[in-house]
């Protein structure tokens, strides 16, 4: 009798133990909980030719920025592709292409694959989330594309907790907060330790402009989540943003020291650079309180993992952490990539870097001009509204400091029409006073 994965798809292994460990490991991956790698290793010890365990382990290593290991595991899976079913061979090649960095080809193969196997979650998951194939495609409508993809598949998934997480999050990012939050709540009911769902629920509170309930939710959920898990730092970052919105700057400072700064975080480098640089930058522009020191750590992270321009989300956050000549070199490299047709996100990337550099140098007029030019294309960099908002905040503060109050007021009124914000109300009063 064939063994199946958690989505009801057959697995090419004859080992009951290997299949059980694989299923358990996939659930840990799909809920962003630690422990999957040990289970994949145990599955492969039981069945060294278990091709899907090799490619799932490869994907896990890729998420953790362990690129050589990811490529080695993907190569091992590819060597076994002639021993598995056509579905599994297609699954392996789609994931391997994503690991190779061939996003457009991987996305094309993914669309073919999902048409035939709509419940192949590990493949579908490549397209989803803030750093997925759609999120990092450079498309300005990547949020809409994710929702359209998920809605087209919803009839195949029912109340599956993993699928509901992404369906609800996609709605939240597009402003359908009540419906999306309800779906995320159902996802949490299906798996209360699903960190992706907890993360999506935090986004719901953020987009609703409700830091009180957001802080209460995260503070209650987070203590049971292992620090070494993928999203512990990022969910702590969300809590810090809620605390800043509530005026609890010292609580945000403590969260940064305890759970977010690179020295204590277990997050992948891209996640951690974005969280640390954007929180320190927000602290600075919000004038939250006594200086929050620590720029040396994200700057060192940028040097270690993103020393050359190429991963655009890393570039725009490295520009927040770096200064002077380093930033100018990064801007030049981004412009070279743009000119060579190797920057799908377009001019928005060097514009954001240049705007941040001008702001850091105190040239607020230039910062406002560069950031203002970038804002219409801001969604192209991927990430979430909450992550991208740091650049919008910087534009507003640059306008205020440059005396361009009308521009700041225009942007603030747009934001306040979307959701309440005590900080935006204060800024608007400054702009119109």
N, C-alpha and C positions, 0 to 999 in steps of 0.2 A: 504494500500500500504506500503510495507516494506521501512524502512529508510536505507540509505546507508552511508558508510564512504567515505572519499575522494578518496579511491582506487576503489570505485564501489562495495564494499562488504556489504551485508546486516548486519544490527545491530539489536540486540534483545532489543529494547526499543520501547515503544509506545509513547514516549514523543518527539514531534518535537523540543522543546526547549533543552532537554537533548542531542539529537542527534546533533543539531547545535553547542552547546557549546563544545561537544566532538570533532567534526570535527575541529573547530577553535583551540582548545587546542592542538590537534595532530599537526596541522600545525605549531604552535608556538614551540612545542617540536622538530619537524623535521627541523626547521630553527634555533634552539638554541636561541630563543627569550624568554624573561621573560613574565609571565602572564598565563602560561598554568595551573598552580595549581588552581588558582582562578576559572578558567572555568571548570576544572574537578569537583571541589567542587560544583559549581552551577549545573552542570549536575547531580551530585549525589543527590543534594537536590531535583531536579525535579523528579528523578527516583532513589531511593536508591538501587534498584536491578539491576542497569545497570552494568553488570559484566565487560564489556570491559573498562568502565570508571574507575572502581576500579583497574584493572590490569595496565592500562596506568598510573594512578596516582602512582601505586607501582613502575613502571619503572622510573618515574620522580624522586621519592624519592631515588631510588637506585643510579641514576646518581649523585645526590646531596650528596651522602654518608649518607643519613638518613636511615640507615639500619633497625632499629626496625620499623619505620613507613612503609618502603617498604614491610617488611615481613607481617605486619599487613594488609596492603592493598591487598597483594597477597593472604593472607588467606581468606579475605572477597570475593575476586573474585572466589577462588576455591570453596567456599561454594555454589556459584551460578552456577557452571559449569554444573549442571544437568538441568538447566532451559534454556540453550542456544543452538544454533546450534552446530553440530559437529565441524565446522570450528572454532567457537568462543571458544569452550571447549579446542581444541587443541592449539589455540592461547594462552589462559590463562595458560595452563600447561607449554608451552615452555618458556614463559616469567617468570613464577614463578620458574622454575628450574634454570634459570639464576640468579634470585634473591637469590635463595638458595645457590648459589655458585657452583652448579653442572654443570660446563662448558661443559664437554664432552657429558653428557646426553642431556643437552639443545641443543647442536649443532646437535646431531643426530636427535632429534625431529624436530629441525628447518629445516633440510634438507628434512625430510619427509613432513613437512608442506608446504614448498615452492614448492615442486613438485606438490602438489595439488592446492595451492593457491599462485601463483607466485607474485601476487600484494598485498600481506599482508605486508605492509611496516614496521609496528612496529615490527613484528617478524623478517623479513629480516634484519632490522637495528641492531638487536642484534649481528649479525656476523661481522658487518662492523666497520670501523674506527680504530683508533690507540689502543683503549682500548676494542675493541669488542671481541667476542668469538674466532675469528680467530687470531686477533692481540695478544691476551693473551694466546693462545693455547700452546706456546712453539715451534710451527712449524717455521723452518727457512724460509719456503716459504710462509709465511702468506700473503705477498703482492700479490704473484702470485695466491694464492688460492682465495683471494677476487676478483681479476680481473676475474678469470675463472668463479666464481659464478655469478658475475654481467653480464658478456658477455652471459652466458647461459640464462639469464632472459631478456635481453635487448629487445627482440621482443615483450614482454608483456608491456613495459613501455613507449615506444615512447619518447616524449620530456618532460616527467615529470621532474620538476625542482629538486625534491629530489633525484631521481634516477640518473640523469645526474651529480649531485654533486659528488656522490660516484664513479660513473664510471670514471669520469674525474680525480678525486683524485687518484684512483687506477692506472691509466695510468701514471700520473705524478710521483708517487713513483717508478715506474718501468722504468722511463727514457723516456717514450713516451710523452714528455712535450708538444709539439705543439698540438698534437691531444687531450691530456687530458685538456690542457688549453682552447681549443676551446669548449669542452663539458662543462667545468665549466662556461665559459662565457655565454653559452646558459642557464645554470641553473640560473645564476644571472639575465639574461633577463627575465626568467620566474618568479623569485621572487627576486627583488633587495635587500631585507632585509634578505636574507638567509645567516646567519652567517657561516654556514658550507661551503657554496660556496665561500664566501669571504676568509675564512681560506684556502680552497683548492687553490684559486687563489694566495694567498701569498706563498704557497708551490711551485707553478709553477715558480714564480719569484725567489724563493730561489734556486730551483734545476737548474734553468737556469743561476745562478750566476749573477743576475741582481738586485742588491740592490737599484739602483737608481729608476727604475720603480716600484720595490716592495714597497719601502718607499712611493712613490707618490700614489700608489694605496691604501695602507692601510690608509695613512693619510687622504685621501679623503673619504674613506668609513666609518671609525671608528666613527667620531663624531655623526652620526645618530643612533648609536647602544647603547642601554641602558646599563649603567654600571653594573646593577644587573643581566644582562644576562650571560649565561653560558660561553661564549667564549670571553668576553671583555678583561679579563686579558691575555688570551693566544694570541689573535690577537695583543694586545699591545706588548706582548713578541716578536712576529714576527717583529713588527716595530722596537723594540729595537735592534734586531739582524741586521736588515737592516742598522740601524744607526751606529752600531759598524762597520759593513763592510764598510760603507762610511767614517769612521773616525770621526763620530760625537758623541764622547763619552759622552759629557755633555747632549746631547739630549737623549741618552740612559739612563743616570742617572736620568734625569727628568721623563722619562716614568716609570722607576722602582718606583720612589717615588710616582708618581701620580696614577698609575693604576695596578701595578704588585705586590708589596710587600704585605704580608698577611694582614697587618693592613687595607688596602684599597680595597683588592680584594674580589669579591663575588664568585670566582671560587670554585668548589668542592676541597676538601683538596688534592687529588692526583694530580689534574691539577696544583694547586697552588704550591705545594711542588716541582714538576718537573720544573715549570717555574722559581721560585725564586732561587732554589739551582743551577740550570744550568746556569742562567744568572749571578749570583754572581761569580760562578766558572769560567765562560768564562772571565768575567772582570779581574779576577785574572791572568789567564794564558795568556790572550791577552796583559796583561800589558797596559790596555786601558787608564789609567790616574791615577789621585789621587785616593786613595783607596775608594771603594764603600762599606761603612759600612752597616751592616744590617743582619749579619749572625745569630744573636740571634732569629730573627723571623722565618726563615725556620727551624732552629734547634728546636724551641718550637713547630712548626707545626708537625715535625717528632715525637717528644715525645708524643704529644697529640693524633695523629691519627695512627701512625705507630711505636708504642713503641716496638712491637715484630715483628720479621721478619715474613713475610707471604704474603704480597702483593709485588711481586718482583720489580715492577716498582717504588714503594715507597721505597723499600730497597736500590736500586742503587742510588736513589737521596738523600735519607737520609744519605747515606755514604758520599756524597759531603758536607752536612750541618753539620754533627756531627764531632767529633774528639776524638782521644784517645781511652779510654776504651769502650765508647759507640759503636764505630765502630767495635772494636774487638768482642764485644758481638754479634753484628748484624751478623758479618761474621761467627762466630761460629754457630749461629742459622740457617743461610742459609745453612751451611754445614750439619747440623743435618737434615734439611728438605730434602736436596739432598740425603743423605744416607738412609733416610726413604722412598724414592720414592715419595716425596710430592712436588717436584720442577720440573715441566715439562720443564722449560727453561734450566735446566741442570747446569753444572759448571760455565757457563758464569756469573751467578749472584754473587756468592761469589768472583769470580775472579775480576769482576768490582769493587766490594766493597773494596777488598784488594788492588787493583791498586790505587784507589782513596786515601785510607788511607796512602799508601806508598808515594804517591806524596805529600800529605799534610804534611807528616813528613820530606820531603826533600830527601827521598831515591829514587832518580829518576831511578836508575838502576833497582831496584825491581819493581817500578811502570811500567817501560817500559816492563819488563818481564811478569808481571801479565796481563797488558792490552793487550800486544801483543798476549798472549795465548787466551784471550777472543775475540779478534776482529773477527776471522772467524765465530763465533757463535753469533755475536752481534745482528743480526735481531731477534733472539729468544726472546729477552726481549720485543718485540712489540714496540709501538711508531712509530714515523716517522723517516725518514733519518735525518731531522733537529734536532729532539730531541736526537737521538742516537749519532749524530756527536760530542757532547761534550766529549764523551769518546775517540773517534778517535783523536780529537784535543789534549786531555790530553796525549795520547800515543805519539803523534808527539813531543809535548813540552818536555815530559819526555826523549825521545830519544835525543833531542837536548841538554838538560841539562846534560844528562849522557855521552855525547860525542859519542853516537851511531848514527852518522850522516847518514850513509848509509841506516840504517833502516828508519829513518825519510824521507830521499829523496825518497826511494822506495814507501812509502805510499803517499807522496805528489804528485808524478808523476801519480799514479793511480787516485787520486782525480782530478788533473788538466786535465786529459784526459776526465773526465766526465763533468766538468763545470769550467769556469774561476773563479779565486779568487785572489784578490790582496794580501790578507793575506798569502795564500798558496805560492804565488810567493815569498814573502818576506822570509818565512820560508825555502823555497827551496834554495834561495840564501844563507841563513845562513848555510844550511846543505851541500851545495856543494862549498862554498866559501873557 
